[in-house]
Amino acid sequence: METDQIMSAIFLIAVLALVLPSFLSTNNKLKQFLNNLSIWTIIVLVIIILIYFIG
């Protein structure tokens, strides 16, 4: 694994640690939680695909 990939992984984990508590506290209903989780999953997949094709 290259250094920039390790730094990207650390950055994403840090962002997840900052966002996750607030995300969980505001999504107290299961339907709302799954809806927001699916939106975030799509966003992350788009970013990963863009990084794969650009990098």
N, C-alpha and C positions, 0 to 999 in steps of 0.2 A: 504494500500500500504506500503510495507516495505521500509526501508531507502535506501537500495541499488537500488531498483527500481526507487525511486525518484531521486537519484543521477545519475543513468543512463539516465533518461529522461532529466534532466538538462544538462548533458553532450551532449546528442544528439541535444538538442535545441541550445546550444552554438555553436556546430560544424555547424549546419544549418545556424545560423546567420553569421558565418564567411565565409561560402562557397557560400551562396545564391547570394549575389550581384555580385560576379565574374561570377558565373554560368549564371546568367541572362544577363550580359553584353556580354558574349562571344557567346551566343546562340540567335543571332538576327533573324535567319530564323526559321520559324515555324517547318519545317521538321526536321531540326537539333536539335531544342529544344525538340521536342517530342521523337526523337531517344535517346538523352542523358538522358531525364527524364525517359524513359523506362529502360535504363541500370541502372540508380541509383535506381529505384524502385526494380528491381531484386536483386541488391546488398543488399538493406535494408531488403527485405523479407528473403533472405538467412541468414543474420545476426540474424534476429528475430527468425527464425526457429531454428538456431543453439543454441541460448540462451535458447529457450524454451526446447529443448531436453537435453542440457547439465545441465541447472540449474534446 
